[in-house]
Amino acid sequence: MIWEQLQDLIRSYPLALRGLGMTVMLSLISLVLGTLLGFGLGVLRATGNRFISAAIGTWVDLIRGTPFLVQIFLIFFILPELGVELDAFTAGIIGLTNLAACFICEIVVAGIRAVPKGQIEAALASGLSLWQRMRQVVLPQAMRVVLPPLVGQYVLLIKDSSVVSAIGLTDLTRVGWLAVQRVPNGLLVFAIVGVGYFLVCYPLILLARRLERRMSAAHGEVKL
C-alpha cells in the first residue's frame, strides 16, 4: 500500500521540482534583498540620530512581534483594497524581504555595538568620515560577530517561506497539500516535503557551524 502511494508521488516529481524551484527562488531573492535592506537599516539604527533609530526599532519590533502569516495576509489581501495590486509572487517577495531585513537589522546592530568603543574613538580621532569609519574599522570587526547568526537567519527564512503557500504560491509546502489530495497519506507526503526543505537548508547549517567554530577559535575558546 505504502509502496503504491510512493510510486504515485514519484510520478508527480515534475510538480515537486516546480515547488522546490519556487521555494529556492523565493528564498534566494528574499535573502539577497533582505540582507541589503537589513544591513542598511542596521547601520542607520546603530549610527543615526535617536529619532531614526527609534523609528526603525519600532518597525523591527512590530514585524518581529507579529506572525508572518498575518503579515503576508495583510500584504496580499489588504493592500489591493488600498489600490496596490500585487500578485502572489510579488507579495511573497515583499513579505519575506521585510521579515529578513528586520531580523538581520538586529543582528547587524548587535555586531556594530560589539566593536570596542576605543576602536571607534581612534578612527574618529584619525579624521575618518562616518562612511570611512564604518567601511574600514567598524564593519570588518562587526562581521565576525554578525556572520554566524546571519547564516542561521537564512535557514529560518527558508523555512518561513513555506507560509507563502497560504496565498496560493506553488512552493514545496503547497505541493505537499496538493499531493495529499491524491495520496491520502499525510505522514508520507510531508515527510518527503520535510526532506526537501532539509536538503535546501543543510548546506547553510553546515556553513553556520563552520563559522561558529572559526569564531570560537579566533577568540581562543575551546568547544567540547
N, C-alpha and C positions, 0 to 999 in steps of 0.2 A: 504493500500500500504506500509506504513512505517512498519506496524506490520509484513508483509510478508518479507520485507527486513531484519528486525531484527531477524526473525526466521532463515533466510539464514545465517546471521552472527553467530547466536548461534550454528548452525550446524558446523560451521568452528572453533569451540573452540579449537580443538587439535592443529591447526596451530597457533592460537592466543597464546596458552600456550607455544608452542615452541618458538615463537617470544619473549614472555615475559621472558622465561627462558634464552634465548640468551642475552637479554638486561641486566638482573640481573648478569649473569655470566661475561659478558664483563666488566660491571661496577665494580663488586667486585674485579676481578683480577687486573684491571687497578688502582683501588683505593689503593689496598694494595701495589702494585709495585710503583705507583706514589708517595705514601706517604713516603715510604722508600727512594726512589731516591730524592724526593723533600726535605726531611729533611737533607739528606747528602749534597746536593747542597747548601741548605740554610746555613748550618753550615760552609761549605767551603767558601761561599761568604762573610759571616759575619766575619770570623776569619782568612781566608787565606791572602796571600800577594796580592798586588794590581793587579798583572798580572792574578792570578787565579780568583780573584773577577771580574775583567773586562771581562775575557773570559766567565765566567758563566753568567754575566749580559748581555753580547751581545747575547748569545744564548737564554736566557729567554726573552729578548725584541723581538727577531726575532719571536719566537713562539707565544708570546702574541700579537704581532702586525700583524699577518697574519691569514687569515681564516683557520679554522680547516679542511674545505673541501679541500682546496688546499694542506694542509699538508698530508692528507690521500691519495689524488691522487698521490702525489709525492712518498709516501712510496709504494703504491700498483702498480702503473704503471711505475714509472721511475726506481726504484731500480732493477727490473728484467732486464732492459736494461743494467744495470751495472754489471749483473751477480749474483744479490742477489734475488733468487726466494722466494716469500712469498705467502702463501695462505691468503685468505681474513680475516680469524680469527686472524692469527698472525699479519697481517698488522694493524688490528683494535686495538689489544692489544698494539702494539708498539706506534701507534699514540695517543691513549688515555692516556697511561702511560706517554709519553713525555709531553703531554699537561698538565696533572695533576701535574707532577713534577715541571714544570716551574711556574705554579701559586702557588703551595704550597711552593716552594722555596722562593718566595717573601713574603709570609705570615710568614714563619719562620724567615727570615731576619728582618722583622719588629718587630717580637716578641723579638728577641735577642737584637735588638737595643733599645727596650723599657726598658730593665733591667737597673736600675740605675748604673752609672759608679762606684759609691762608692762600690757597692756590688762586682763588678769585681775586683777593686783595692784591696779590703780587701782579696778576695780569692787569688789574686796574691801574696800579702804580706804574706799570710799564707803558701806559698810554694807549693801550689797545682799545678799540671801539667795542661796543656791545657785541656786534657780529663777529669780530675777530676773537673776542674772549670766548664766545660760545663755540666757534669753529676750531680754535687752536688749543683751548685749555679745558673748557667745561665738558663739551660733548664727548671728546675722546675718553675722558675719565668716566663720565656717566655711562657710556655704552657698556662698560664692564659690568655694571650693575643691572643695566636695562636688558641686555640680550637674553639671559636665561628665562625670566618671566615673560619676555616678549614672545619668544618661541612657544612657550606654554599657552599664551593667549591665542596664538594662531590655531593651536589644537582645539581650544574651546570654541573658537569661531566656526571652524569647520563643522563641529558637532551642532552648534546653534543654527547652522544653515538648514538643518532639517525642518525648522519651523516654517520655512517658506512654502512647504508643501500645503500648508493651510490656505494659501491664496491661489492654489491651482498650478504652481510650477511643477513640472515633472522631474523632480530631483530623485535621489535614491530612496528617500523615505516614501514619497508618493508612489513610486514604482512598487514598493512593498505593499502599500494599501491596495493598489490595483491587482497585484499578484494574489493577494488573499481572496479576492473575489473569484478567482479561477481555481486556486488551490487552497481549500479551506483548512490550512494548517499554519496558523499564525506563528507558532513556535519555530517551525522550519523556515518560513519565509523571512521573519525578522532576524533570525539567527544569521541568515545569509546577508541581509542588509547590514547587520552589525559588523560582519566580516569586511564588507565593502568599506564602511567608514574606518575600520581599524587599519586596513591597507593604506588608506589615504593619510591617516594621522600618524601611523607608526614611525615613518622616517623623521617626522618632526619631533616625536617623543624621544627618539634616539639622539637627535641633534640637541634637544634641551638638556638631556643628561650629560652629553659631552661638554656642553658649555658650562654646566654647573660644576663638573669635575675640574675644568680648566680654571674657573673662577676660584674654586677651593684651593687648588694648587698655587695659584697666583697670590693668594692671601696666606699661604703657609698653613692651611687647615688640612687635617687628616681625616678622611672619611673611612669609617669602619664598615 
